[in-house]
Amino acid sequence: VDGTEVGFATLARAGDALVIVALVVDEPFRGYGIGSEAARLLIESAATSGYARVRASAPPHRGLATYFWYRMGLRASHDEGPNGGLLFE
């Protein structure tokens, strides 16, 4: 609301997919729904911008990231994500 930066997102394009390379909320601001709202806005924006898919990944040592992307409506792919993690679409 006051313009404070609370994190960042890194995005890339891979064919017809928008790839959420990173979605980071700084620690003091976690637990308030900022990450969920950012993910929701990115997914909605991708759809209205003509992307056929959205991809994201969860590192193998971050179980909460797996739950997060499921909660955001993405599903695990059969392909492996970066560094042995899970890839979501």
C-alpha positions as CSV (number, residue, x, y, z in Angstrom):
1,V,0.0,0.0,0.0
2,D,2.8,2.4,0.9
3,G,5.1,1.4,-1.9
4,T,7.4,-0.8,0.3
5,E,9.1,-3.6,-1.7
6,V,8.4,-6.9,-0.1
7,G,10.0,-9.3,-2.5
8,F,10.4,-10.0,-6.2
9,A,9.4,-12.3,-9.1
10,T,11.6,-13.5,-11.9
11,L,9.8,-14.6,-15.1
12,A,10.8,-16.1,-18.4
13,R,9.2,-17.3,-21.6
14,A,9.5,-20.9,-22.8
15,G,7.5,-21.3,-26.0
16,D,3.8,-20.8,-25.1
17,A,4.5,-20.9,-21.4
18,L,5.2,-18.2,-18.8
19,V,7.8,-19.6,-16.4
20,I,7.8,-18.3,-12.8
21,V,11.5,-18.8,-12.2
22,A,11.4,-17.3,-8.7
23,L,8.7,-15.9,-6.5
24,V,10.2,-14.5,-3.3
25,V,8.6,-12.7,-0.4
26,D,11.1,-11.2,2.1
27,E,11.0,-12.9,5.5
28,P,9.4,-10.1,7.6
29,F,6.4,-10.0,5.2
30,R,5.7,-13.8,4.9
31,G,2.5,-15.2,6.3
32,Y,0.2,-12.4,5.1
33,G,-0.8,-13.8,1.7
34,I,1.5,-11.7,-0.4
35,G,3.0,-14.7,-2.2
36,S,-0.4,-16.2,-2.9
37,E,-1.8,-12.9,-4.2
38,A,1.3,-12.4,-6.4
39,A,1.1,-15.9,-7.8
40,R,-2.7,-15.4,-8.5
41,L,-2.0,-12.2,-10.3
42,L,0.8,-13.7,-12.4
43,I,-1.3,-16.7,-13.4
44,E,-4.3,-14.5,-14.3
45,S,-2.0,-12.0,-16.3
46,A,-0.4,-14.9,-18.2
47,A,-3.9,-16.2,-19.2
48,T,-5.0,-12.7,-20.4
49,S,-1.7,-12.2,-22.2
50,G,-2.1,-15.2,-24.3
51,Y,0.1,-17.8,-22.6
52,A,-1.2,-21.3,-22.9
53,R,0.6,-22.5,-19.8
54,V,2.2,-21.3,-16.6
55,R,5.2,-23.2,-15.2
56,A,6.9,-23.1,-11.8
57,S,9.1,-25.4,-9.8
58,A,9.6,-26.5,-6.3
59,P,13.1,-27.2,-5.0
60,P,13.6,-30.8,-3.7
61,H,14.2,-29.5,-0.2
62,R,11.2,-27.2,0.0
63,G,8.1,-29.2,0.8
64,L,6.0,-26.0,1.4
65,A,6.8,-24.8,-2.1
66,T,5.1,-28.0,-3.5
67,Y,2.0,-27.4,-1.4
68,F,2.0,-23.7,-2.4
69,W,1.9,-24.4,-6.2
70,Y,-0.8,-27.1,-5.7
71,R,-2.8,-24.5,-3.8
72,M,-2.3,-22.0,-6.6
73,G,-3.9,-24.5,-9.0
74,L,-0.8,-25.9,-10.7
75,R,-0.2,-29.6,-11.0
76,A,3.0,-31.6,-10.9
77,S,4.4,-32.4,-14.4
78,H,6.1,-35.7,-15.4
79,D,9.2,-33.6,-16.2
80,E,11.8,-32.9,-13.6
81,G,12.3,-29.4,-12.4
82,P,15.6,-27.6,-11.9
83,N,18.1,-29.3,-9.6
84,G,15.9,-32.4,-9.2
85,G,12.9,-30.5,-8.0
86,L,9.3,-30.8,-9.1
87,L,8.0,-29.0,-12.2
88,F,4.5,-27.7,-12.1
89,E,2.1,-26.5,-14.8
